[in-house]
Amino acid sequence: MMREVRDELKRGIALFNGGAYFEAHEALEAVWLKSPPAERLFVQALIHFAVGWHHAAMENFEGAVRQLEKGLKKLAGYLPERHGVMTLGLYEDGLKWLGAWRRSEAAEGRAKIGVKA
């Protein structure tokens, strides 16, 4: 992944971790557009997580479930880590969030994408 794209990926993750899910989606979409084909599925997974959390924040749990299911399916191919992103932790958290959202409940805790220092 190119350095410029990595920096933009970090920005998208920082927005996600700060709870700015719509803005994270926008930033990650810009990363997706610049990514080589081999990286696009990974970035799409992160986009689905951001959109899912945006839906959940608006209490649209049905939309959140649909997005997270797509994100989990795509992220599964990139475990346990990709480009410094701790994908296994995100995947495991996603399974917990999915359970809550299927019950139309807010997920416990705050969404966070772990990154290696």
CORTA-V906992 format. One record per residue. N is the residue number from 1. RES is the residue in three letters. PHI is phi in degrees with one decimal (NA if undefined). PSI is psi in radians with two decimals (* if undefined). Layout:
<<N	RES	PHI	PSI> <N	RES	PHI	PSI>>
This chain:
<<1	MET	NA	2.34> <2	MET	-66.0	2.61> <3	ARG	-56.4	-0.79> <4	GLU	-59.2	-0.74> <5	VAL	-68.5	-0.68> <6	ARG	-60.8	-0.74> <7	ASP	-62.2	-0.71> <8	GLU	-68.5	-0.62> <9	LEU	-61.8	-0.78> <10	LYS	-60.2	-0.70> <11	ARG	-63.7	-0.79> <12	GLY	-60.8	-0.71> <13	ILE	-66.7	-0.72> <14	ALA	-61.3	-0.71> <15	LEU	-63.0	-0.79> <16	PHE	-58.0	-0.88> <17	ASN	-63.4	-0.42> <18	GLY	-87.2	0.01> <19	GLY	87.2	0.12> <20	ALA	-93.2	1.26> <21	TYR	-68.2	-0.69> <22	PHE	-64.7	-0.78> <23	GLU	-65.0	-0.64> <24	ALA	-62.3	-0.75> <25	HIS	-58.0	-0.80> <26	GLU	-62.1	-0.79> <27	ALA	-65.1	-0.74> <28	LEU	-69.2	-0.56> <29	GLU	-64.3	-0.65> <30	ALA	-64.4	-0.64> <31	VAL	-63.7	-0.79> <32	TRP	-57.4	-0.75> <33	LEU	-63.5	-0.53> <34	LYS	-94.8	-0.12> <35	SER	-80.2	2.57> <36	PRO	-67.1	2.71> <37	PRO	-50.0	-0.63> <38	ALA	-66.8	-0.33> <39	GLU	-100.8	-0.21> <40	ARG	-64.7	-0.65> <41	LEU	-64.5	-0.69> <42	PHE	-60.8	-0.85> <43	VAL	-66.1	-0.66> <44	GLN	-59.3	-0.68> <45	ALA	-58.2	-0.80> <46	LEU	-64.6	-0.65> <47	ILE	-61.8	-0.77> <48	HIS	-60.6	-0.69> <49	PHE	-62.4	-0.79> <50	ALA	-63.0	-0.77> <51	VAL	-66.8	-0.68> <52	GLY	-59.6	-0.79> <53	TRP	-67.7	-0.58> <54	HIS	-62.2	-0.80> <55	HIS	-60.9	-0.79> <56	ALA	-62.2	-0.68> <57	ALA	-63.0	-0.47> <58	MET	-93.0	0.12> <59	GLU	61.4	0.50> <60	ASN	-96.6	1.35> <61	PHE	-69.4	-0.53> <62	GLU	-63.3	-0.80> <63	GLY	-65.3	-0.66> <64	ALA	-63.0	-0.74> <65	VAL	-62.8	-0.81> <66	ARG	-58.4	-0.79> <67	GLN	-67.8	-0.75> <68	LEU	-67.4	-0.66> <69	GLU	-59.1	-0.75> <70	LYS	-63.8	-0.77> <71	GLY	-63.1	-0.74> <72	LEU	-63.6	-0.75> <73	LYS	-60.7	-0.76> <74	LYS	-73.7	-0.66> <75	LEU	-69.1	-0.46> <76	ALA	-55.1	-0.50> <77	GLY	-80.4	0.00> <78	TYR	-126.1	0.52> <79	LEU	-92.2	2.57> <80	PRO	-93.9	-0.14> <81	GLU	-155.4	2.57> <82	ARG	-148.3	2.15> <83	HIS	51.5	0.67> <84	GLY	82.5	-0.05> <85	VAL	-88.7	2.20> <86	MET	-81.0	1.43> <87	THR	-69.3	-0.55> <88	LEU	-64.4	-0.78> <89	GLY	-62.0	-0.73> <90	LEU	-63.5	-0.74> <91	TYR	-61.5	-0.82> <92	GLU	-64.1	-0.72> <93	ASP	-62.9	-0.71> <94	GLY	-58.7	-0.67> <95	LEU	-63.4	-0.68> <96	LYS	-65.8	-0.80> <97	TRP	-61.5	-0.73> <98	LEU	-58.1	-0.77> <99	GLY	-59.7	-0.79> <100	ALA	-63.9	-0.82> <101	TRP	-66.6	-0.55> <102	ARG	-65.4	-0.46> <103	ARG	-91.8	0.15> <104	SER	57.3	0.73> <105	GLU	-118.1	2.64> <106	ALA	-67.7	2.51> <107	ALA	-72.4	2.52> <108	GLU	-76.4	2.39> <109	GLY	83.3	-2.99> <110	ARG	-116.6	2.44> <111	ALA	-65.3	2.36> <112	LYS	-150.2	2.34> <113	ILE	-100.6	2.03> <114	GLY	-75.9	2.47> <115	VAL	-133.7	2.42> <116	LYS	-65.4	2.48> <117	ALA	-73.8	*>>
